[in-house]
């Protein structure tokens, strides 16, 4: 069963609901009990295969640092 994401119009709470299909009603907001909820675009993680791609920003191998190293002649 897929997980769908919703946002409550009354309080702004974002929540996920496990539904058997997209047409099934999501129910009530878990924070305020409101029924005016809108389905949101789901955010999902995408992983890259290991290799020459830079690491996440802030890591020792992030794209920002890699470009600085290349400009200064270091690799």
C-alpha positions as CSV (number, residue, x, y, z in Angstrom):
1,X,0.0,0.0,0.0
2,X,1.4,3.4,-0.9
3,X,2.0,6.3,1.5
4,X,0.4,9.6,0.6
5,X,1.3,13.0,2.0
6,X,-1.3,15.6,3.0
7,X,-1.4,19.1,4.3
8,X,-4.2,20.4,6.5
9,X,-5.8,23.7,5.3
10,X,-6.8,24.7,8.9
11,X,-3.6,24.3,10.8
12,X,-0.9,23.6,8.1
13,X,0.1,20.2,9.6
14,X,1.8,17.9,7.1
15,X,1.2,14.2,7.6
16,X,1.4,10.9,5.8
17,X,-1.4,8.3,5.4
18,X,-1.1,4.7,4.3
19,X,-3.9,4.1,1.8
20,X,-4.9,1.2,-0.4
21,X,-5.4,3.6,-3.4
22,X,-5.2,7.3,-4.3
23,X,-9.0,7.7,-4.4
24,X,-9.5,6.7,-0.7
25,X,-10.2,9.6,1.6
26,X,-7.3,10.5,3.9
27,X,-9.4,11.1,7.0
28,X,-8.8,13.9,9.5
29,X,-5.8,15.9,10.4
30,X,-4.0,14.4,13.3
31,X,-3.3,17.7,15.0
32,X,-6.6,19.6,14.7
33,X,-9.1,17.1,13.4
34,X,-9.8,19.1,10.3
35,X,-11.1,17.4,7.2
36,X,-10.0,20.0,4.6
37,X,-6.7,18.3,3.6
38,X,-4.9,18.5,0.3
39,X,-2.6,15.9,-1.2
40,X,1.0,17.1,-1.6
41,X,3.8,16.1,-3.9
42,X,5.9,13.5,-2.2
43,X,9.5,14.1,-1.5
44,X,11.8,11.1,-1.9
45,X,15.5,10.4,-1.6
46,X,17.5,9.7,-4.7
47,X,20.9,8.0,-4.2
48,X,23.7,8.2,-6.7
49,X,26.0,5.3,-7.3
50,X,29.5,5.6,-5.8
51,X,32.1,6.9,-8.1
52,X,33.4,10.3,-9.1
53,X,30.3,12.2,-8.0
54,X,30.8,14.7,-5.2
55,X,29.5,14.0,-1.7
56,X,26.8,15.9,0.2
57,X,27.3,19.7,0.7
58,X,29.4,20.2,3.8
59,X,31.3,16.9,3.5
60,X,35.0,16.8,2.7
61,X,34.1,15.9,-0.9
62,X,31.2,18.3,-1.6
63,X,30.9,19.9,-4.9
64,X,31.7,23.4,-3.4
65,X,35.0,22.2,-1.9
66,X,35.9,20.1,-5.0
67,X,35.6,23.2,-7.3
68,X,37.8,25.2,-4.8
69,X,40.4,22.4,-4.9
70,X,40.4,22.3,-8.7
71,X,40.8,26.1,-8.9
72,X,43.8,26.0,-6.6
73,X,45.4,23.1,-8.4
74,X,44.8,20.5,-5.7
75,X,43.0,17.3,-6.2
